[in-house]
Amino acid sequence: MKNQHRAANAADQASASIRETGAFSKASALPMKPCEIQPGWVRSGQPVTHYSEHSTAADELAWTSVWDCTQGTFEWHYALDEIVYILEGETRVTDAHGRTHTLRAGSIGYFPAHTTWYWEVDHYVRKVAICRREVPFGLRLATRVLARLNLDGRLLRRLRARGQVTGAITRKRAAALMLMLAAAVGAFAAT
């Protein structure tokens, strides 16, 4: 149990450090791990994919990663919004209406949540992906109000000034704080 607690604290400290200093790296320097395309999505070839997570937002609703893929064609079902920047190679992507776009090094693309796209990779493609989960419907108004007021940032600055928070607040604590504030604003707006 103590080892698990130490590991969790180390992870929290690492994420707190990123909140203060940022995360910077060459995409080519990130350690890539295998990740499989769901077998039912593959239409031809045997595409081999890898990814590496680069960074994650404090609220864990957004993150950045690098992904690559070898030759093959497949469907991709997007459960979240994804913005891609192609680093290397080329791919063709086709939406549900039959519109095809060619993405090559330097191209930017946006894939909305809850859509399906057909990918055709002739040789190889490598991309930076910025992924974002949607804020749950019931919290959208409260989240917009809080973002507009910047209450979370103001509160953290005050706590840090008083010495009540040392370093950056952890992702879990920041997410819990935002949810509590969003629920309070949502409850107030409902009355």
N, C-alpha and C positions, 0 to 999 in steps of 0.2 A: 504494500500500500504506500509506504514512504517513497519507493522508487517511482511509482506512478505519479505521486504528488510532485516529486522533484522534476520529472519529465514534463508535467503540465506547466509547472512554474517556468521551466526553461523555455518552453514554447511561448508562453505569455511574455516573457522577457524579450525573446527574439522578435515577436510581433510588435511589442512596445518600442523596441529599437527602430524597427522599420518605420513606425509612425513618426518618429522624430527625425530620422535621417534620410528616409526614402529608400528605394531599391533600384539599383543601377547595375546593368550587366550588358554584355554583348550577347545577342541571341545565340550565337554560335558557341558561347562558353557555358550555356546552361546544360546541366546533365539531363539527357533525354531518357525517358522510360517507355517501354512498349505500352501501347494501348490498342485494343482491338475494336474494329468497327463491328457492330452487331452483325452476325452472319446473315441474317435475313435481309439486311440492307444492301449487301453486295450483289451487284448485277453481273459483273464480269471481272476477270482477272483475280489476283490475290493481293489486294492492296495491303501494305504493311505500314502501320502508323506508329508514331512516337509523339510524346508530349513532355513538356516541362512547365511546371507552374512557376511564374515569376513573382507575382505579388497578389495580395488580396486586400480589399478595402476593409476598414474597421468594422463596418456593419455586415460584412460577409455577403453582401448582395452583388458585389462586382469583383472580378479578378482578371488578371492578365496571364496568358500562357503562350508558349510557342508550340506549334504542332506541325508535323510533316507527314507526307504520305507518298508512297510509291505508286506505280501505274495501276489503274483499275477504275471501274465505274461503280457508283453506289449512291443510294439515297441517304440523305441526312435529315433527320427529324429534329428540328430545333425546339427544345423545351424552354429556351430562354433567348433573349436578344444577344446577338453576336456581331461585333464589328471586326473585320479582318483587314490586315495589311499584309500583302504578299511580299515576302522577302526574296524568294527564289523560285524559279520554275514557273509553271503555268497550269491553269485548270479552266474548264468551262463549267459553269453552273447554270442550271435550268430550273425555273420556278414551275409551279403547278399550272400556269397558263401557257407554258411552252416558250416563254421568253428566255433566251440564252445570253449570258454575259461571259466574256473571256477575261479572266483575271490573271495578270502576269506581274512580275517583280515591279513594285511601285504602285500597284492597284490597291484601292480600298473598296470593300464591299460591306453591306449591312444585311444581315439575315434576321428578320423579325421572329420573335417567339411564336410558337404554334404554327410554323410553316414547314414545308418539306421541300428540299432542293435536291436535284440530281447532279452529282459531281462526276466529271470526266477528267481524270488525270492521265495524260498521255505518257509522261515519264516520271515527274517528281514535282511536288509543290511543298513549300515551307512558308508558314504564315505566323504572324503574331495575332492572337485572338483576344479581344476584350469582351468578356462575357458579363451579362448583367441579368440577375433574377428580377422579376417584377415584384414591386411592393404589393403585398396582399391588398385586394380591393378595399376592404374596410379600413385600411390605414393610409390610403393614398392622400386624402384631404389633410389629415393630421400631419403626415410626413411633409407635404408641401408647405403647410403653415410653419412647421418647425424649421424647415430649410430656409424659408424666407426670413424668419426671425433670427436664425442662427443661434437658437437657444442652447443647443448642445455645445457649440464652440464657446459661447459666452460662459456657460457653467464651468466647463473645463478650465478656461483661463482663470476664473475666479478661484476655483479649488487649488489650482497650481500656485497662484499668487499667495494664498493663505498657507501653503505648504501641506495641504491636505491630500494632494496627489503628487507623488514623486514620479518623474518620468512620464511617459505616455500611458494613458489608460489602456487596458488590454482590450482586444477585440470583443471578447465576451461581455465585459463590463460595459463597453460603449454600446454594443447592440442592446443589452438589457436596459440601459439608460434611455436609449432612443425609443424602445418599445414602451417603456413606462411613460415617457413624455408624450408619445403619440397617443397612447390610450387616454391620458389625462386630457389632452386637447380634443380628442374624439368624443370623450364623455361630455366635456364642456360644450362642444359644438352641437351635440345631440339635445342639450337642454334648452 
